[in-house]
């Protein structure tokens, strides 16, 4: 039986807010996704941002086959106790040697823990769909991006970005908005694969996210008003209910890489499939995308 550890990057308040709008915390979404991808997996969730979170050392984390780090509204450059606790936990993950994967704030947390820097996007943000992501030369043959076409769109919503990668990092993909969209970090005993976007999220969860940040999206100039944000969210809800809805795909400007679950989750699927080569203890019978 595989054992996965999910690190919830959200604070307790953020977890409750997300449950109210999307039905699950970010960590609960990760758990549900992993349980679909790896039948029979045992998933443990931890929330190191919480002051009363149980302490886990290197030996505790080493009992797991992989660690997954969720997204959140966390700003890793802030000098706050909850941020410091999470960075410390991420450093323990690297020291444990257990392979890790993270998305959005999860990527930024790993970057900060390994010595890189993260910055605000200066009145920019990427909301709903990250467009035309392309692999770097190093990323074209990297197993994290196996199966991705020359350019692809992905679910995304973020106001921070990686400013400087740490030593031991390899840039794998970027786009016109954010230079760092996918990366591998080798630090101390560990290896981390991460993306700025959200392969774990369904369109309905992205719809809930842009509704929560509707005012910020209008302020950033991505939408003319909050009615326009709601229209986009409603389209995402329709796509969630019917991934093959051609009219919705056309209006959103997305293809199967974004619309269909098995392709949207490529990076997660690829990471789990690569775990034996990254030092995990067992094989992973992961449900991957069919060939097209």
Buried (B, 14 or more C-beta within 10 A) or exposed (E): EBBBBBBBBBBBEBBEBBEEEBEBBBBBBBBBBBBEBBEEBBBEBBBBBBEEBEEBEBEBBBEBBBBBBBBBBBBBBEEBEBBBBBBEBBBBBBBBBBBBBBBBBBBBBBBBBBBBBBBEBEEBBBBBBBBEBBBBEBBEEBBBBBBBBEEBBBBBBBBBBBBEBBEBBBBBBBBEBBBBBBBBBBBBBBBBBBBBBBBBBBBBBBBBBBBBBBEBBBEBEBBEEEEBBBEBBEBBBBBBEEBEBEEBBEBBEBEBBBBBBBBBBBBBBBBBBBBEEBBBBEEBBBBBBEEE
